[in-house]
Amino acid sequence: MSVQPSRTKRLQKKMYLGEWAILGFEFSFKLTEASEEQYEQFFNSLEALVNTEELYISLENDNESFQGSVTSAERYGNTTEENRAAVEALLNNNAIVSEVNVGVLVDAFYEM
């Protein structure tokens, strides 16, 4: 049986623990063959969503497959189920996007 060490509020804040935990989520998708204009339109709409919802996004790709993570742009802010649903809807409603997977909200520092 492991016992969690007692940490001061200040240390918890510095370590993003407890009430200062940051929630985020991961996602992945693939892009199909499309024109440069379609790719540009898709990435512009993703950028607009991220800016509107005040999110940070990281995105990696290998050929046509993309993986990413999303967190709030606020210092101790969390992403919400609404943010997650908005990203999922954007991906699912685009004709050049396939194989969409959007994960659940998790602790961004310790579970992503």
Steps between C-alpha positions, in 0.01 A plus 500: 500500500651832394436815695479829311749750639357811663571804285442866575253695287793692349675180393175353367455811285857481367450131416152555349340261748161495669293809428774625262498193276467591132257296290558436132437234239673324214369437150603345171377496142606432143475726197391368161626623165378853438594825333723761661193723543317226693799443728534873557128537575513210749804632688359854500175374653699305764700814579182709525346249742812494717509881512126536567502243781831637641685170477854384443549218253803290418496301180740239364475314173655216307383515139120519512452401867480769769511479881452791733409626841286791616519706819357833611692819420421631850775450757304268730211446259358167396356381175134408530270238354369779275854565368545129440166474319583805284832351386336163437218662299747700289697187417196281433327761282789550260500295181879461483529365857463130588567263788430759769578407862450752779599398850342580833606785728810404700767667712718670238818488708486145625278298262572633150 
